[in-house]
Amino acid sequence: MTLNKLQQNLQKLSGSIERITFHNEDSGFCVLKAKVRGQLDLVTVIGSAATVAPGEYIECQGLWVNDKQHGMQFKAEHLKVIPPTTIEGIEKYLSSGLIKGIGPHFAKVLIKAFGETVFDVIDNHPNRLTKLPGIGKKRKKMILTAWAEQKVIRTIMVFLQSHGVGTARAVRIYKTYGDHAIEIVRENPYRLAIDIFGIGFKTADALAMRLGIAKDSIKRAEAGVIHVLQEFAAEGHCALLREKICQATAELLEIEKEIIESAIDAEIKEKRLVLETINDNACLFLASLYMAELSSAKNIARLKKGQPPWGNINYEKALHWAAEKTHITLSPSQRQAVLLALKEKVTIITGGPGVGKTTIINNILKIVRAKKIQVALAAPTGRAAKRLNEATGCTAKTIHRLLEFDPSTHAFRHNQNNPLRVDMVIVDEASMIDIVLWHNFTKAIPDHAALLIVGDIDQLPSVGPGAVLADLIISNTIPVASLTEIFRQAAKSQIIVNAHRVNQGQFPATLHTTNDGLTDFYFIEAETPEIIHEKLLQVVTERIPNRFGFNAKNDIQILTPMNRGGLGSRSLNSILQEKLNPHGNPRITRFGTTYAPGDKIIQNVNNYDKDVFNGDIGIITSIDVAETSVRVNYDGHLVVYDFNELDEVQLAYATSIHKSQGSEYPVVVIPIATQHFMLLARNLLYTAITRGKKLVVIIGQVKALAIAIRNVATKKRLTNLPARLKELL
């Protein structure tokens, strides 16, 4: 059948949207239930629309199909959405939560007062709103702002969808660029990939092609080069071989290498890229990462100068005095670590769990505080800071909170011009600090202050670019105390014993149970991914809560090597949400995920304005449909999200092992299968095990466990910090 004949055979259908079964904000694909004149039952309509809301009217052209599973459906080739005109439709539309400040209650109030003229009132006679009960100046302003924004956002959505781009981030585009959004995107669509969280280069590139930017244009090549470098930075690299960037970009864009070379030269000239030789190879840095490395090296060199702020002390006398105060006798290796930290201005203490790092920190704190030294304690994550606080009894903050982010300037208040008012800084969990945060952190430490860096070199490196702790140690420019001895109390824990065994390339030891038949470490063998999945659900929802008394939602954290697949965090989260929070209401769906009060979620990006950071885990306390807001409790810190900001979070009943860095949970359950082959590595498994405080359960295949334990061939990140430190020190 020709296209013309097919179009002639298309049928028309129109009606009002009763409910939205599914809507993918990225593709626009939707499954709608519509009330159609002449049809007793609701009609299922399948089509594509930038934005849809209950109550809106749709006009469609398409064909009826009989789906084997779902029955009769109207498959719309063309779907047009029209604002509702009936009283019933308008009320549904206003009740949907689309307009901030209007929920089911105020929708009824507005309809009762203005009927079908309500849209005209909002547009042209807004002062009439404040005459209604419960609508004061504040709510009126909220409604009018949301109404105006919604109009612009819909225009952006239609623009994006007409050029084949998903509309999920239309609100973010509007919030970033304002009323000039379409104009800015037309001028340089590649800005979307840089400025808008959630929009990738391929999306921006597809839009650029549709807007007429030539495939071999220098603008496209420049954007491609930056994208490739950013992709490698996301894998942890600070730099990349120029030849490798050129090749990867040429393959991505399918254009000649000569154009890429010209683009690289142009980006170097514009100082967005920096060319530097590493091990006789020409390498390229993003300018921000180059400056972060350079600044970090200079700051370490600066801090090493001079004497410790506590001056000359009798070390042996100080150690004896601290032992009396803490009632703890230090081992020889611990004594050496304390002495090193007292003699030097910048020191590193590294070691795994149970080797006495906390004991050393407490002894150092006793001694230096007796000398009236002002100490700041910091860690990269909220949970790590909380642990440091509990272990020392002293106030500990995240690095972000210590540096005090200023939303008005989008920078930290404490920097080289306004340093921290301290004499010493102790930072824990240093393995997870990336080079950008390290640069901001070290430049805020005053010249006279001492710096003690504590971390576990065998943990996974930071999620962000760089390998700061490893680079500092490799440089041989900073004194290091490496602790390996597991102390008697810690040796009673099978979690600690087996973490060290895995780190040494050995299988977990035969389980030692207590008198009541329990231990704190289990390996449950399961032969297939399906059996692993089945046992995991049983262990989390029944066996652990029943046998150990832990709360399935609040105490147990599933840590998985990957996000995708049946044993990935996304799939597990969907199932666990049903099992652990079945009655949470109201439920809302945004960016493909459904949320309800009681759900456990994790923040995926640093949001300085909200003072919540990548990896923070919280519980949804309430959802307000009228205010389009979600309230989340992060360990006592309350954060409010607009519905359109929920792409920053995801469900957290299960998370990736990488996301767990710096955190500790009462119970950790780890699925491990050969399907995870590409990700299985010793430091990954070691990191997962050390996140468990009271109980660790591994469920999986013996072969997969063996692969992880044997695999130490983790890719080294390309950085140049060690060379910079050696040059300066």
Secondary structure, DSSP 8 states (H G I E B T S, - for coil): --HHHHHHH-EEEEEEEEEEEEE-TTT-EEEEEEEETT-SS-EEEEEE-S---TT-EEEEEEEEEEETTTEEEEEEEEEEEE---SHHHHHHHHHTT-STT--HHHHHHHHHHHGGGHHHHHHH-GGGGGGSTT--HHHHHHHHHHHHHHHHHHHHHHHHHHTT---TTHHHHHHHHGGGHHHHHHH-TTHHHHHSTT--HHHHHHHHHHTT--TT-HHHHHHHHHHHHHHHHHTT-SEEEHHHHHHHHHHHHT--HHHHHHHHHHHHHTTSEEEEEETTEEEEEEHHHHHHHHHHHHHHHHHHSS--TT-S--HHHHHHHHHHHHT----HHHHHHHHHHHH-SEEEEEE-TTSSHHHHHHHHHHHHHHTT--EEEEESSHHHHHHHHHHHSS-EEEHHHHH-EETTTTEES-SSSS--S-SEEEE--GGG--HHHHHHHHHTS-TT-EEEEEE-TTS---SSS--HHHHHHHTT-S-EEEE----HHHHT-HHHHHHHHHHTT---------TTS--SEEEEE-SSHHHHHHHHHHIIIIIHHHHH---TTTTEEEEES-SSSTTSHHHHHHHHHHHH-TT--S-EEETTEEE-TT-EEEE-S-BTTTTB-TT-EEEEEEEETTTTEEEEEETTEEEEEEGGGGGGEEE-SEEETGGGTT--EEEEEEEE-GGGTTT--HHHHHHHHHTEEEEEEEEE-HHHHHHHHH----------HHHHHHHH-
